[in-house]
Amino acid sequence: EGGGRQAEGGGRQAEGGGPRPRHRATAAEGGGAGAGGAAPERRRRPRLLRRLALLLRRSWRQNWRDRWVNGLRLCVSGGLALVFGEIFGRFGAPSAAQIAERVALLSYASINMSMMAMMKALDLFGRERVVIDRERALYGAAEYLLAKMATELPLDAAFAGGFGLLLHWRIGLRLPRTTLVGTLSLAAATCAALGLAIGALAPSADLALAAGIPVMIVHMALRAAHPAPRTSVPSISSRALAWGQVLGILNPAGTAETKPPSAAVSLASHASPIKWSIRALCCAELRGMELERRSLKEAPRMGGLALVRSGDEVLERLGLSGSSCRQCCGRLGRLLAAELALAYVGLRLQRPKYTSMAQARAEEERERGGVDGA
């Protein structure tokens, strides 16, 4: 009886093992098809307009998911405008004593909006980096950038524009409201594009975040770097003004003597969006400003703004007599285009590279053949 059960069990094993050669044969057939037959059909890309529509829809959905964060960011922007209003108060008639405060306020506004836009772009690109690398076969770098231009840059510009509206209402600046809103919006969009460029060029999200803040600090330091103009101010003011042109836009009087910046520093300063936004705002605010005569006695006695009598004279002391708001905004527009082009190049250079499976199999067979021959 025991031998019969063993024989029956062996028969069942034989029956159970029957299909196994069939699986091996199927695998062999599949291997033959993979090696000598046609390769499996690769998934085709959607059409260009379809890809753009899908990327735009995903970006808008992401913005909608982040609506609480965006709402908080809008509140922070409005809160900053109110804080500046409490610090600087409401400007009245143009006076000599308020010139430095006006320049400082415009500088703070530009720096804050630029920094917020850039850090938001760096954080967003860092979170999307893994998804972009995984989906690289479905769309190209240009389509991704176009979708970001259409969804993220207008959002950054809108936050800066809201800040500008509230700031103009609270402070009572002289320049037109549309000029303040448009310049701050353009500066924010340019810095957001700079964040995209840094994120695209950096190998990882951590490196992009680590490099973003130093880049902005350099732009803040180079925002007005150019040789100091010759003026009729006393000698101590002329020496101090050169330092003010490089690092003292928040305090145009300057505090120390310095030599004119080098060619490399001057060249790098032309790539600073903060520089051009501050220049545009200062030109729009001070051009044609007539100071009250009774306030001239309150003008600074020393420094780069000593004994100024008009806004045009202030622009001349700051080296901006030949600049205009339109010209500086044009520079910002060209910087925006250049940074988007740099982001495209970075996405092309940093895209992941994969090895072909057929090439890998051929190399593996070659190595095996060499081992067998040895």
GILIN-V302117 format. One record per run of one state. SS is the DSSP state (H for helix, E for strand, L for the rest). FROM is the first residue (numbers start at 0). TO is the last residue. Records with the same first field share a line. If there is no record, write none. Layout:
# GILIN-V302117
SS = FROM-TO + FROM-TO
This chain:
# GILIN-V302117
L = 0-0 + 16-16 + 35-46 + 65-65 + 88-94 + 134-139 + 171-175 + 201-203 + 221-233 + 247-261 + 269-271 + 286-288 + 290-291 + 298-308 + 317-323 + 349-355 + 373-373
H = 1-15 + 17-34 + 47-64 + 66-87 + 95-133 + 140-170 + 176-200 + 204-220 + 234-246 + 262-268 + 272-285 + 292-297 + 310-316 + 324-348 + 356-372
E = 289-289 + 309-309
